[in-house]
Amino acid sequence: MKYEARPVNTSSSASIIPMAATFVRRAFSGIQPTGSLHLGNYFGAVKRWKQNVDSGAASGDQPHQQLYSIVDLHAITLPQDPSALHNNTMDMAASLLGCGLDPEKCVLFQQSRVAEHTELAWILGCHLTMPQLARLPQFREKSAKLKDVPLGLYTYPVLQSADILLYKGTHVPVGEDQQQNVQIAQKLSEVGLYSIYVYQYVPPYYV
């Protein structure tokens, strides 16, 4: 299935990008390697991922239309032992494969292996304000328990937006607690990249 982006309205961009661009349906989601895969992870995310992968393959999707990442950069928003994080990342990869995420039907990868995630996060972060991030419920909840709040926890939604927009994700299977973060990605797809850098993105949606 394909999606059509809005026409480019600015005269400077009209000569660079066609008036309408189509985007392939692409799912993106991630899981932190902060410990062993447990039932909450499985029923809350991984089972759904497998269903998406299988149904997508049955309907003719290519593997690059289903992307699932072990988001180790998100994990270090709170202190981590490097050796333990590495081991947990490998264990999570093995667990996801064991749960049926078939590499022939989807792309499974480690977030930190792709430098463009952090590069795009910097660009996106330049187009958000501190109040926009500070009022997100997830940040308020987590920061309330900490004496010193890491900057990474504050900018977590920016990196998450970069994860999605880097691959032009259109569908983001996440839990209810992440929906506002996906809305940040929607905003950035229309403002931070679309109008300023003349890149076209279809706004992603949580599913």
Backbone as ProteinMPNN parsed JSONL, in Angstrom:
{"seq_chain_A": "MKYEARPVNTSSSASIIPMAATFVRRAFSGIQPTGSLHLGNYFGAVKRWKQNVDSGAASGDQPHQQLYSIVDLHAITLPQDPSALHNNTMDMAASLLGCGLDPEKCVLFQQSRVAEHTELAWILGCHLTMPQLARLPQFREKSAKLKDVPLGLYTYPVLQSADILLYKGTHVPVGEDQQQNVQIAQKLSEVGLYSIYVYQYVPPYYV", "coords_chain_A": {"N_chain_A": [[0.833, -1.182, 0.0], [0.436, 2.305, -0.716], [1.138, 5.716, 0.213], [0.192, 9.123, -0.105], [1.982, 12.114, -0.082], [1.512, 15.51, 1.093], [1.188, 18.246, -1.261], [4.088, 20.155, -2.2], [4.35, 23.418, -1.149], [5.956, 25.676, -1.256], [7.711, 27.896, -3.395], [10.439, 27.611, -3.76], [10.943, 24.956, -3.257], [9.428, 23.582, -5.046], [10.642, 23.127, -7.455], [12.429, 21.207, -6.891], [11.364, 18.9, -5.724], [8.851, 16.59, -6.727], [5.376, 17.468, -7.181], [3.718, 15.728, -5.859], [4.361, 12.98, -3.796], [4.822, 9.496, -3.362], [4.613, 7.077, -0.757], [5.767, 4.068, 0.536], [4.029, 1.736, 2.568], [5.331, 1.342, 5.75], [6.386, -0.28, 8.591], [7.678, 0.505, 11.795], [9.328, -0.229, 14.806], [10.659, -0.496, 18.165], [12.681, -2.079, 20.743], [13.953, -1.972, 24.02], [17.094, -3.188, 25.196], [17.235, -3.918, 28.031], [17.178, -5.999, 29.745], [16.144, -9.434, 30.213], [13.886, -10.77, 27.779], [10.531, -10.581, 28.602], [7.213, -11.706, 29.627], [5.538, -9.479, 29.494], [6.82, -7.873, 27.57], [6.553, -9.605, 25.406], [3.726, -10.058, 24.986], [2.923, -7.425, 24.854], [4.297, -6.28, 22.736], [6.113, -7.891, 21.014], [4.71, -10.191, 20.108], [2.764, -8.966, 18.573], [4.38, -7.749, 16.668], [5.344, -9.995, 15.293], [2.958, -10.944, 14.198], [2.373, -8.831, 12.492], [4.556, -8.982, 10.743], [4.198, -11.528, 9.584], [1.646, -11.264, 8.4], [2.17, -9.164, 6.697], [4.096, -10.253, 4.97], [2.523, -12.21, 3.795], [0.804, -10.655, 2.322], [2.418, -9.62, 0.437], [4.398, -7.777, 1.167], [7.695, -6.385, 1.202], [10.816, -7.253, 2.871], [12.024, -4.829, 3.813], [9.89, -3.284, 4.494], [9.084, -3.828, 6.997], [10.434, -3.012, 9.888], [12.353, -3.607, 12.722], [13.869, -2.763, 15.722], [16.58, -3.155, 18.02], [16.864, -1.096, 20.495], [19.396, 0.172, 21.691], [20.557, 2.635, 22.171], [18.531, 4.13, 23.287], [18.364, 2.806, 25.677], [20.514, 3.731, 27.186], [19.725, 6.106, 28.272], [19.395, 6.014, 30.914], [21.744, 5.068, 33.493], [23.932, 2.439, 32.481], [25.648, -0.685, 32.641], [28.316, -1.209, 30.534], [29.234, -3.77, 29.606], [27.175, -5.47, 30.423], [25.074, -4.348, 28.989], [25.836, -4.889, 26.356], [25.737, -7.714, 26.38], [23.028, -8.058, 26.972], [21.907, -6.984, 24.689], [22.677, -8.795, 22.705], [21.371, -11.049, 23.715], [18.726, -10.207, 23.532], [18.42, -10.009, 20.773], [18.65, -12.72, 20.074], [16.416, -13.69, 21.411], [14.294, -12.401, 20.084], [14.529, -13.485, 17.533], [14.025, -16.107, 18.238], [11.374, -15.872, 18.941], [10.147, -15.761, 16.552], [10.552, -13.698, 14.682], [11.275, -13.415, 11.545], [14.159, -13.084, 9.655], [14.033, -13.193, 6.923], [11.71, -12.035, 6.309], [11.569, -9.558, 7.488], [13.362, -6.669, 8.751], [15.724, -6.798, 11.194], [17.562, -5.103, 13.545], [20.384, -3.538, 15.235], [20.184, -0.553, 16.915], [22.325, 1.313, 17.502], [24.205, 0.717, 15.624], [23.716, 2.14, 13.411], [24.602, 5.128, 12.493], [23.191, 7.302, 11.592], [20.875, 7.608, 13.047], [21.415, 9.14, 15.387], [22.454, 11.397, 14.17], [20.275, 12.457, 12.725], [18.606, 12.916, 14.875], [19.793, 15.119, 16.103], [19.277, 17.174, 14.23], [16.462, 17.198, 14.269], [16.017, 17.842, 16.951], [16.685, 20.485, 17.009], [14.422, 21.753, 16.272], [12.479, 21.611, 18.138], [11.013, 22.709, 21.211], [12.0, 23.358, 24.633], [9.797, 23.437, 26.509], [7.922, 21.873, 25.066], [8.944, 19.287, 25.234], [9.174, 18.965, 27.979], [6.598, 18.799, 28.971], [5.641, 16.313, 28.359], [4.023, 13.397, 29.458], [5.409, 10.97, 30.079], [8.061, 11.743, 30.485], [7.762, 13.45, 32.711], [6.848, 11.652, 34.615], [9.009, 9.791, 34.885], [11.19, 11.456, 35.497], [10.463, 12.494, 37.917], [11.23, 10.696, 39.792], [13.915, 10.906, 40.043], [16.899, 12.393, 41.275], [18.911, 13.788, 39.904], [18.378, 14.575, 36.656], [18.993, 12.95, 33.68], [20.096, 14.324, 30.566], [19.559, 12.8, 28.317], [17.213, 11.443, 28.939], [15.405, 13.456, 28.82], [15.499, 14.203, 26.125], [14.695, 11.941, 24.86], [12.251, 11.488, 23.282], [12.962, 12.812, 20.954], [15.032, 11.348, 19.77], [13.569, 9.039, 19.368], [11.77, 9.932, 17.463], [13.557, 10.382, 15.378], [14.326, 7.744, 14.898], [12.0, 6.741, 13.699], [11.453, 8.486, 11.512], [13.754, 8.376, 10.007], [13.564, 6.109, 8.471], [11.332, 6.621, 7.079], [8.972, 5.763, 8.309], [5.603, 4.708, 8.411], [3.737, 3.449, 9.99], [3.564, 2.764, 13.388], [3.85, 0.465, 15.666], [3.181, 0.705, 18.898], [2.989, 0.923, 22.52], [0.38, 2.365, 24.6], [1.578, 4.26, 26.24], [3.517, 5.401, 24.7], [2.364, 6.9, 22.751], [2.138, 9.703, 22.673], [4.756, 10.397, 22.153], [5.018, 9.508, 19.54], [3.328, 11.298, 18.361], [4.896, 13.555, 18.532], [6.784, 12.891, 16.603], [5.1, 12.999, 14.38], [4.566, 15.74, 14.276], [7.145, 16.744, 13.806], [7.658, 15.622, 11.331], [6.186, 17.174, 9.673], [6.947, 19.769, 10.159], [9.723, 20.144, 11.055], [11.283, 18.771, 9.1], [9.842, 18.727, 6.692], [9.019, 21.408, 5.942], [11.313, 22.904, 6.254], [13.728, 21.629, 5.426], [13.023, 20.579, 3.033], [12.475, 17.89, 2.676], [10.346, 15.205, 2.034], [7.92, 13.662, 4.014], [5.6, 11.245, 4.988], [3.31, 11.659, 7.608], [3.866, 9.689, 10.518], [1.931, 7.104, 12.17], [0.704, 5.786, 15.216], [-0.088, 2.39, 15.865]], "CA_chain_A": [[0.0, 0.0, 0.0], [1.228, 3.515, -0.778], [0.535, 6.907, 0.773], [0.585, 10.31, -0.85], [2.331, 13.256, 0.743], [0.907, 16.761, 0.674], [1.991, 18.969, -2.243], [5.028, 21.145, -1.711], [3.724, 24.698, -1.415], [6.908, 26.758, -1.423], [8.235, 27.962, -4.749], [11.819, 27.151, -3.784], [11.021, 23.505, -3.208], [8.635, 22.969, -6.108], [11.503, 22.725, -8.551], [13.326, 20.158, -6.416], [10.59, 17.699, -5.404], [7.579, 16.529, -7.443], [4.249, 18.016, -6.427], [3.171, 14.684, -4.995], [5.271, 11.838, -3.661], [4.183, 8.352, -2.73], [5.423, 6.404, 0.241], [5.382, 2.691, 0.803], [3.688, 1.449, 3.964], [6.504, 0.792, 6.422], [6.248, -0.339, 10.043], [8.917, 0.588, 12.577], [9.191, -0.21, 16.262], [11.898, -0.898, 18.82], [12.614, -2.606, 22.1], [15.199, -1.725, 24.749], [17.747, -4.401, 25.726], [17.584, -3.643, 29.428], [17.038, -7.234, 30.512], [15.609, -10.554, 29.437], [12.544, -10.63, 27.232], [9.559, -11.158, 29.533], [5.866, -11.855, 29.076], [5.004, -8.157, 29.171], [7.382, -7.517, 26.264], [6.029, -10.479, 24.361], [2.318, -9.791, 24.683], [2.739, -6.011, 24.577], [4.944, -5.819, 21.504], [6.745, -8.855, 20.105], [3.676, -11.009, 19.469], [2.146, -8.112, 17.565], [5.348, -7.603, 15.581], [5.352, -11.23, 14.499], [1.723, -10.976, 13.426], [2.528, -7.845, 11.414], [5.523, -9.506, 9.781], [3.598, -12.649, 8.861], [0.558, -10.781, 7.55], [2.776, -8.354, 5.643], [4.705, -11.159, 3.988], [1.436, -12.887, 3.072], [0.181, -9.707, 1.389], [3.394, -9.199, -0.563], [5.37, -6.795, 1.651], [9.124, -6.704, 1.162], [11.386, -7.179, 4.225], [12.312, -3.468, 4.257], [8.664, -2.631, 4.928], [8.886, -4.188, 8.398], [11.707, -2.781, 10.554], [12.295, -3.715, 14.18], [15.203, -2.421, 16.193], [16.985, -3.253, 19.423], [17.22, 0.32, 20.652], [20.348, 0.266, 22.791], [20.81, 4.041, 22.491], [17.488, 4.537, 24.23], [18.632, 2.171, 26.97], [21.51, 4.464, 27.974], [19.187, 7.319, 28.886], [19.685, 5.773, 32.333], [23.056, 4.414, 33.568], [24.014, 1.025, 32.129], [26.968, -1.294, 32.605], [28.55, -1.491, 29.108], [29.315, -5.199, 29.332], [25.828, -6.026, 30.576], [24.257, -3.859, 27.878], [26.214, -5.669, 25.172], [25.189, -9.07, 26.528], [21.57, -7.973, 26.88], [21.573, -6.723, 23.295], [22.79, -10.076, 22.001], [20.299, -11.922, 24.217], [17.451, -9.732, 22.985], [18.385, -10.416, 19.366], [18.362, -14.158, 20.04], [15.026, -13.884, 21.859], [13.379, -11.964, 19.023], [14.581, -14.517, 16.496], [13.352, -17.276, 18.787], [9.933, -15.616, 18.979], [9.591, -15.903, 15.214], [10.812, -12.599, 13.746], [12.038, -14.059, 10.478], [14.952, -12.116, 8.887], [13.659, -13.252, 5.515], [10.462, -11.286, 6.142], [11.667, -8.25, 8.117], [14.712, -6.214, 9.074], [15.968, -6.723, 12.631], [18.889, -4.511, 13.626], [20.805, -2.837, 16.451], [20.074, 0.881, 16.656], [23.587, 2.054, 17.571], [25.03, 0.39, 14.461], [23.337, 3.057, 12.337], [24.941, 6.447, 13.035], [22.233, 8.321, 11.147], [19.839, 7.836, 14.073], [21.81, 10.265, 16.235], [22.626, 12.572, 13.315], [18.955, 13.026, 12.469], [18.073, 13.385, 16.157], [20.294, 16.476, 16.333], [18.525, 18.089, 13.367], [15.096, 17.295, 14.774], [16.028, 18.516, 18.24], [16.798, 21.932, 16.785], [13.111, 22.278, 15.906], [11.562, 21.423, 19.26], [11.3, 23.598, 22.334], [12.09, 22.685, 25.927], [8.456, 23.174, 27.066], [7.251, 20.78, 24.354], [9.443, 18.024, 25.762], [8.992, 18.901, 29.433], [5.217, 18.498, 29.356], [5.267, 14.942, 28.023], [3.76, 12.662, 30.702], [6.406, 9.95, 30.374], [9.22, 12.429, 31.062], [7.405, 13.932, 34.048], [6.752, 10.494, 35.505], [10.32, 9.215, 35.156], [12.089, 12.442, 36.096], [10.031, 12.749, 39.289], [11.868, 9.717, 40.673], [15.355, 11.09, 39.975], [17.444, 13.63, 41.826], [19.56, 14.423, 38.759], [17.713, 14.061, 35.461], [19.892, 12.927, 32.517], [19.613, 15.013, 29.366], [19.047, 11.795, 27.395], [15.828, 11.142, 29.288], [14.639, 14.619, 28.364], [15.454, 14.235, 24.655], [14.3, 10.6, 24.405], [11.297, 11.499, 22.169], [13.603, 13.308, 19.739], [15.694, 10.187, 19.179], [12.519, 8.136, 18.901], [11.281, 10.506, 16.203], [14.577, 10.108, 14.368], [14.21, 6.317, 14.562], [10.85, 6.539, 12.814], [11.513, 9.287, 10.286], [14.915, 7.973, 9.222], [13.135, 5.068, 7.539], [10.034, 7.044, 6.556], [7.962, 4.872, 8.871], [4.222, 5.181, 8.335], [2.977, 2.796, 11.044], [4.441, 2.554, 14.534], [3.163, -0.318, 16.697], [3.709, 1.012, 20.229], [2.022, 0.932, 23.607], [-0.324, 3.627, 24.839], [2.461, 5.217, 26.901], [4.411, 5.985, 23.707], [1.602, 7.54, 21.687], [2.466, 11.127, 22.575], [6.053, 10.508, 21.497], [4.781, 9.366, 18.107], [2.748, 12.573, 17.925], [6.036, 14.454, 18.327], [7.32, 12.534, 15.284], [4.169, 13.539, 13.396], [4.799, 17.182, 14.196], [8.444, 16.984, 13.184], [7.607, 15.23, 9.913], [5.506, 18.239, 8.942], [7.564, 21.07, 10.412], [11.172, 20.141, 11.109], [11.897, 18.312, 7.861], [9.026, 18.999, 5.499], [8.99, 22.799, 5.509], [12.606, 23.569, 6.384], [14.783, 20.974, 4.656], [12.443, 20.148, 1.772], [12.347, 16.442, 2.589], [8.939, 14.855, 2.19], [7.617, 12.523, 4.868], [4.215, 11.05, 5.38], [3.282, 11.606, 9.054], [3.682, 8.332, 11.039], [0.807, 6.889, 13.072], [0.805, 4.629, 16.089], [-1.106, 1.393, 15.549]], "C_chain_A": [[0.875, 1.242, 0.0], [0.426, 4.699, -0.256], [1.044, 8.104, 0.012], [0.857, 11.447, 0.108], [1.603, 14.492, 0.237], [1.786, 17.434, -0.377], [2.957, 19.92, -1.565], [4.511, 22.506, -2.108], [4.717, 25.818, -1.713], [7.511, 26.721, -2.817], [9.657, 27.435, -4.837], [11.924, 25.644, -3.833], [10.323, 22.835, -4.379], [9.51, 22.474, -7.249], [12.411, 21.561, -8.181], [12.59, 18.84, -6.25], [9.284, 17.715, -6.196], [6.437, 17.007, -6.559], [3.572, 16.975, -5.558], [4.154, 13.527, -4.967], [4.546, 10.713, -2.959], [5.16, 7.661, -1.802], [4.873, 5.006, 0.461], [5.04, 2.538, 2.279], [4.879, 0.787, 4.623], [6.292, 0.865, 7.934], [7.617, -0.232, 10.699], [8.564, 0.561, 14.05], [10.494, -0.722, 16.865], [11.669, -1.395, 20.231], [13.97, -2.398, 22.762], [15.786, -3.033, 25.284], [18.185, -4.209, 27.174], [17.447, -4.87, 30.324], [16.493, -8.328, 29.618], [14.206, -10.229, 28.929], [11.554, -11.315, 28.169], [8.166, -11.164, 28.907], [5.243, -10.523, 28.704], [5.508, -7.666, 27.829], [6.715, -8.31, 25.149], [4.602, -10.115, 23.987], [2.074, -8.319, 24.353], [3.303, -5.554, 23.242], [5.312, -6.947, 20.552], [5.717, -9.741, 19.394], [3.01, -10.24, 18.337], [3.083, -7.906, 16.372], [5.328, -8.818, 14.674], [4.098, -11.318, 13.635], [1.801, -10.01, 12.25], [3.444, -8.372, 10.319], [4.892, -10.609, 8.935], [2.489, -12.175, 7.916], [1.098, -9.932, 6.411], [3.386, -9.214, 4.56], [3.633, -11.84, 3.151], [0.785, -11.966, 2.043], [1.173, -9.122, 0.389], [4.37, -8.132, -0.131], [6.794, -7.303, 1.466], [9.689, -6.582, 2.579], [11.639, -5.764, 4.714], [11.063, -2.68, 4.633], [8.324, -2.96, 6.378], [10.239, -4.071, 9.097], [11.526, -2.799, 12.067], [13.717, -3.62, 14.729], [15.377, -2.717, 17.677], [17.602, -1.904, 19.762], [18.132, 0.522, 21.872], [20.705, 1.709, 23.128], [19.754, 4.584, 23.435], [17.762, 3.971, 25.627], [19.581, 3.0, 27.822], [21.016, 5.832, 28.432], [19.279, 7.225, 30.404], [20.981, 4.958, 32.399], [22.988, 2.918, 33.282], [25.462, 0.556, 32.249], [27.241, -1.709, 31.155], [28.581, -2.973, 28.765], [27.936, -5.851, 29.409], [24.927, -5.597, 29.42], [24.565, -4.631, 26.601], [25.602, -7.068, 25.231], [23.674, -9.065, 26.385], [21.12, -7.741, 25.441], [21.631, -8.014, 22.48], [21.673, -11.033, 22.416], [18.947, -11.515, 23.632], [17.325, -10.121, 21.518], [18.026, -11.892, 19.242], [16.915, -14.427, 20.43], [14.033, -13.503, 20.769], [13.363, -12.959, 17.871], [13.837, -15.766, 16.957], [11.843, -17.123, 18.845], [9.313, -15.588, 17.585], [9.753, -14.714, 14.293], [11.794, -13.098, 12.689], [12.82, -13.017, 9.675], [14.685, -12.149, 7.385], [12.421, -12.405, 5.231], [10.531, -9.875, 6.71], [13.135, -7.887, 8.311], [14.799, -6.063, 10.588], [17.391, -6.216, 12.811], [19.123, -3.803, 14.958], [20.901, -1.346, 16.148], [21.428, 1.589, 16.572], [24.525, 1.754, 16.408], [24.76, 1.341, 13.29], [23.503, 4.49, 12.861], [23.92, 7.514, 12.669], [21.105, 8.56, 12.139], [20.182, 9.072, 14.903], [22.013, 11.54, 15.407], [21.282, 13.25, 13.053], [18.34, 13.565, 13.761], [18.541, 14.808, 16.453], [19.506, 17.493, 15.511], [17.109, 18.291, 13.904], [15.029, 18.075, 16.081], [16.127, 20.026, 18.12], [15.455, 22.576, 16.453], [12.031, 21.915, 16.926], [11.961, 22.383, 20.365], [11.359, 22.797, 23.627], [10.712, 22.461, 26.553], [7.721, 22.032, 26.38], [7.675, 19.422, 24.898], [9.111, 17.868, 27.247], [7.569, 18.515, 29.827], [4.765, 17.092, 28.973], [5.124, 14.112, 29.292], [4.853, 11.661, 31.063], [7.66, 10.578, 30.991], [8.917, 12.881, 32.485], [7.38, 12.786, 35.052], [8.132, 9.959, 35.882], [11.24, 10.192, 35.873], [11.724, 12.722, 37.548], [10.718, 11.825, 40.285], [13.378, 9.919, 40.767], [15.776, 12.42, 40.582], [18.105, 14.443, 40.72], [19.017, 13.785, 37.488], [18.677, 14.095, 34.274], [19.26, 13.644, 31.321], [19.001, 14.021, 28.386], [17.601, 11.423, 27.666], [14.902, 12.237, 28.765], [14.444, 14.587, 26.851], [15.088, 12.883, 24.039], [13.323, 10.654, 23.225], [11.902, 12.001, 20.862], [14.306, 12.157, 19.021], [14.663, 9.198, 18.651], [11.922, 8.633, 17.587], [12.273, 10.245, 15.073], [14.532, 8.651, 13.935], [13.142, 6.088, 13.498], [11.063, 7.214, 11.468], [12.702, 8.917, 9.406], [14.529, 6.967, 8.147], [11.788, 5.39, 6.894], [8.936, 6.078, 7.012], [6.582, 5.489, 8.802], [3.37, 4.619, 9.462], [3.931, 2.405, 12.175], [3.679, 1.789, 15.617], [3.816, -0.108, 18.061], [2.595, 0.925, 21.247], [1.424, 2.313, 23.806], [0.591, 4.691, 25.443], [3.389, 5.927, 25.925], [3.675, 6.815, 22.651], [1.922, 9.027, 21.548], [3.834, 11.344, 21.942], [5.919, 10.379, 19.978], [4.142, 10.642, 17.554], [3.825, 13.634, 17.728], [6.652, 14.181, 16.95], [6.413, 13.057, 14.175], [4.411, 15.027, 13.182], [6.102, 17.479, 13.454], [8.45, 16.622, 11.702], [7.02, 16.348, 9.07], [6.232, 19.575, 9.058], [9.08, 21.008, 10.266], [11.838, 19.758, 9.811], [11.143, 18.82, 6.648], [9.19, 20.438, 5.018], [10.36, 23.45, 5.494], [13.647, 22.958, 5.467], [14.292, 20.371, 3.357], [12.542, 18.645, 1.568], [10.869, 16.125, 2.79], [8.789, 13.587, 3.023], [6.118, 12.444, 5.043], [4.2, 10.947, 6.901], [3.055, 10.17, 9.55], [2.498, 8.274, 12.001], [1.06, 5.675, 13.938], [-0.35, 3.697, 15.807], [-1.15, 0.332, 16.631]], "O_chain_A": [[1.933, 1.257, 0.63], [-0.805, 4.69, -0.278], [2.179, 8.116, -0.463], [0.059, 11.718, 1.005], [1.134, 14.526, -0.901], [2.998, 17.223, -0.391], [2.676, 20.432, -0.482], [4.253, 22.742, -3.288], [4.358, 26.806, -2.354], [7.788, 25.65, -3.357], [10.051, 26.877, -5.861], [12.881, 25.104, -4.387], [10.58, 21.669, -4.68], [9.16, 21.512, -7.933], [13.083, 20.991, -9.04], [13.119, 17.782, -6.591], [8.666, 18.773, -6.322], [6.526, 16.954, -5.332], [2.902, 17.337, -4.591], [4.708, 13.144, -5.997], [3.743, 10.953, -2.057], [6.369, 7.659, -2.03], [3.663, 4.803, 0.556], [5.685, 3.14, 3.138], [5.389, -0.216, 4.124], [6.05, 1.939, 8.485], [8.594, -0.807, 10.219], [7.631, 1.23, 14.494], [11.326, -1.306, 16.17], [10.619, -1.168, 20.832], [15.011, -2.619, 22.143], [15.048, -3.889, 25.772], [19.367, -4.327, 27.496], [17.589, -4.767, 31.542], [16.394, -8.159, 28.403], [13.447, -9.506, 29.574], [11.715, -12.491, 28.494], [7.975, -10.683, 27.79], [4.506, -10.43, 27.723], [4.746, -7.112, 27.036], [6.362, -7.771, 24.1], [4.298, -9.891, 22.815], [1.118, -7.997, 23.646], [2.846, -4.561, 22.677], [4.868, -6.958, 19.404], [5.853, -10.007, 18.2], [2.727, -10.796, 17.275], [2.647, -7.889, 15.221], [5.3, -8.697, 13.449], [4.168, -11.721, 12.474], [1.354, -10.325, 11.147], [3.159, -8.233, 9.129], [5.037, -10.62, 7.713], [2.404, -12.628, 6.775], [0.57, -9.962, 5.299], [3.216, -8.944, 3.371], [3.803, -12.029, 1.947], [0.276, -12.427, 1.021], [0.828, -8.247, -0.405], [5.112, -7.614, -0.966], [7.058, -8.501, 1.562], [9.11, -5.882, 3.41], [11.492, -5.498, 5.907], [11.165, -1.526, 5.049], [7.364, -2.417, 6.924], [11.1, -4.933, 8.923], [10.67, -2.107, 12.618], [14.632, -4.299, 14.265], [14.456, -2.553, 18.477], [18.727, -1.607, 19.36], [17.696, 0.977, 22.929], [21.114, 1.99, 24.254], [20.055, 5.413, 24.294], [17.426, 4.596, 26.634], [19.479, 2.985, 29.049], [21.805, 6.637, 28.928], [19.245, 8.242, 31.097], [21.29, 4.228, 31.457], [22.103, 2.219, 33.776], [26.391, 1.321, 31.987], [26.471, -2.489, 30.594], [28.021, -3.39, 27.751], [27.579, -6.677, 28.568], [24.115, -6.383, 28.932], [23.655, -4.986, 25.851], [25.023, -7.545, 24.255], [23.1, -9.954, 25.756], [20.076, -8.242, 25.023], [20.746, -8.289, 21.67], [21.101, -11.736, 21.582], [18.129, -12.366, 23.282], [16.25, -10.518, 21.068], [17.201, -12.271, 18.41], [16.261, -15.291, 19.846], [13.043, -14.203, 20.555], [12.309, -13.242, 17.301], [13.117, -16.4, 16.185], [11.111, -18.112, 18.805], [8.102, -15.413, 17.443], [9.158, -14.697, 13.216], [12.998, -13.185, 12.933], [12.206, -12.141, 9.067], [15.07, -11.23, 6.662], [12.115, -12.094, 4.08], [9.641, -9.067, 6.445], [14.029, -8.696, 8.064], [14.046, -5.298, 11.191], [18.332, -6.819, 12.294], [18.186, -3.512, 15.702], [21.615, -0.933, 15.234], [21.65, 2.385, 15.659], [25.524, 2.448, 16.22], [25.491, 1.34, 12.3], [22.644, 4.996, 13.584], [23.799, 8.522, 13.365], [20.444, 9.597, 12.086], [19.338, 9.947, 15.098], [21.769, 12.641, 15.9], [21.168, 14.472, 13.147], [17.628, 14.568, 13.734], [17.781, 15.614, 16.991], [19.113, 18.542, 16.021], [16.621, 19.418, 13.983], [14.111, 18.865, 16.3], [15.705, 20.759, 19.014], [15.356, 23.8, 16.362], [10.839, 21.913, 16.62], [13.111, 22.815, 20.442], [10.828, 21.689, 23.705], [10.471, 21.379, 27.088], [6.977, 21.298, 27.03], [6.855, 18.51, 25.009], [8.806, 16.769, 27.71], [7.358, 17.961, 30.906], [3.622, 16.72, 29.236], [6.027, 14.123, 30.129], [5.189, 11.519, 32.239], [8.251, 10.012, 31.911], [9.749, 12.706, 33.375], [7.83, 12.927, 36.189], [8.4, 9.702, 37.055], [11.992, 9.795, 36.763], [12.577, 13.143, 38.329], [10.785, 12.127, 41.477], [14.054, 9.187, 41.49], [15.1, 13.436, 40.423], [17.883, 15.649, 40.614], [19.181, 12.584, 37.274], [19.135, 15.173, 33.896], [18.051, 13.574, 31.101], [18.035, 14.348, 27.696], [16.846, 11.123, 26.741], [13.78, 11.978, 28.332], [13.364, 14.902, 26.35], [15.169, 12.714, 22.823], [13.53, 9.938, 22.245], [11.417, 11.662, 19.782], [14.187, 12.013, 17.805], [14.866, 8.587, 17.602], [11.607, 7.837, 16.702], [11.88, 9.927, 13.951], [14.68, 8.347, 12.752], [13.346, 5.35, 12.535], [10.879, 6.601, 10.416], [12.662, 9.121, 8.193], [15.091, 6.966, 7.051], [11.181, 4.538, 6.244], [8.097, 5.64, 6.225], [6.411, 6.67, 9.103], [2.382, 5.24, 9.855], [4.973, 1.794, 11.939], [2.943, 2.391, 16.4], [4.872, -0.673, 18.345], [1.416, 0.861, 20.9], [1.903, 3.301, 23.249], [0.41, 5.882, 25.193], [3.989, 6.944, 26.272], [4.308, 7.372, 21.753], [1.972, 9.552, 20.436], [4.056, 12.352, 21.271], [6.619, 11.056, 19.225], [4.391, 11.018, 16.408], [3.695, 14.506, 16.869], [6.998, 15.111, 16.221], [6.901, 13.51, 13.14], [4.455, 15.506, 12.049], [6.152, 18.353, 12.588], [9.161, 17.241, 10.91], [7.323, 16.458, 7.882], [6.143, 20.415, 8.162], [9.66, 21.73, 9.454], [12.854, 20.347, 9.443], [11.749, 19.29, 5.686], [9.465, 20.677, 3.842], [10.561, 24.446, 4.798], [14.378, 23.684, 4.794], [15.058, 19.718, 2.649], [12.677, 18.171, 0.44], [10.219, 16.731, 3.642], [9.444, 12.576, 2.77], [5.448, 13.46, 5.226], [5.012, 10.205, 7.454], [2.15, 9.494, 9.061], [2.113, 9.291, 12.578], [1.567, 4.657, 13.465], [-1.465, 4.145, 15.539], [-1.948, -0.601, 16.548]]}, "name": "protein", "num_of_chains": 1, "seq": "MKYEARPVNTSSSASIIPMAATFVRRAFSGIQPTGSLHLGNYFGAVKRWKQNVDSGAASGDQPHQQLYSIVDLHAITLPQDPSALHNNTMDMAASLLGCGLDPEKCVLFQQSRVAEHTELAWILGCHLTMPQLARLPQFREKSAKLKDVPLGLYTYPVLQSADILLYKGTHVPVGEDQQQNVQIAQKLSEVGLYSIYVYQYVPPYYV"}
